[in-house]
């Protein structure tokens, strides 16, 4: 069970969810002195507002404002509670809009990154609401927090070898098979693009391909591919200081597929799961790959380098080609890939791409149900010619810089031909300023929606 949850407690303090519509009815249940206190405090039931109620023995519960029925409800508003409540055990005294998501938000809002500076544990706990599966909710929260911890860890402690160690530990936890191909062995085993991007890093931070396999042969094949750029300088097309500042998060795709893998394996879904993580550091050195270099790829396509800062799609290309060779039923890749996606949709709403209309609809539905925002963008094939190269089969960027996220998706599409269905996510993996249930820093995007989709399709 997640540390934020308890199964039961006789001493749990009530949390009353209030709106303009139900405020009078809720407060009518309270005693006269408590109602007088609420009136004297001038409390109004606005979304996110709270009021701690007194009692003879200390805290007598809390009022917490949520949106009314007709508003655009934020199911994660209760994620504010762990940051404002005194230590103690609490329970939902009435129904929020969605008790399951409210409880999950409570757990996610309790997250603190404590690797380098210990945070005092306020010991704020929640009694699981009736009908909510505590083990399932804990599994999801654990996955999200795993991703957050990996993303928040700075690059000096989260290089390719460290990412490999994290994946290996997860494989051991769930009894999965594990292997990694590192350094010049990448060339021997035909992963030239992964090697080219990562070869300039120090030998202790050599590029590698990390692989995890779990589940029974014969089950539907689901393969997850996550971009693992542990730090991105931009390479010889060096990023400016402002753009480099949070590039420790550039392995957010890898962190997210590990989070999703944890949920899948913990639930025992009836799939044959494969996780592929190309892990590199995009560094500047004498042997760094250069603009206008041309490299072969595992797929057989030759790739001209239009920009060394478009490195994530290069390493994903080799990993996708490997995944595609197995003809998976569902192939999913994700990475922190383009600023264009952020310009179009901002940090909270990652775009996704697929040719599978039924799959696209399922993603949208589960995104809404899980409060895990996603937005479909088109694989606009008329732009595909923009990445044709005069000297190679394909360029890794298009001239002009327009439609950058779509261009990246079209580049990756060239490396997928056999998979029955393919999904591509251009995530941000970062919360710039704290939101309910989403503290500032590394964020796990898309994994909860995908887990719900996979659970519906392949539940054990």
VENLIN-V929532 format. One record per helix or strand. SS is the DSSP state (H for helix, E for strand). FROM is the first residue (numbers start at 1). LEN is the number of residues. If there is no record, write none. Layout:
ss | from | len
SS | FROM | LEN
SS | FROM | LEN
This chain:
ss | from | len
E | 5 | 2
E | 13 | 6
H | 23 | 5
H | 32 | 10
E | 50 | 6
E | 58 | 8
H | 77 | 8
E | 88 | 5
H | 99 | 11
E | 124 | 4
H | 134 | 19
H | 160 | 15
E | 177 | 6
H | 185 | 4
H | 192 | 7
H | 203 | 3
E | 208 | 7
E | 220 | 13
H | 241 | 4
H | 247 | 21
E | 271 | 12
E | 294 | 3
E | 302 | 3
H | 312 | 13
E | 330 | 6
H | 339 | 7
E | 350 | 4
H | 357 | 13
E | 374 | 3
H | 381 | 7
E | 394 | 2
H | 404 | 10
E | 422 | 5
E | 430 | 2
E | 435 | 1
E | 438 | 1
E | 441 | 2
H | 447 | 12
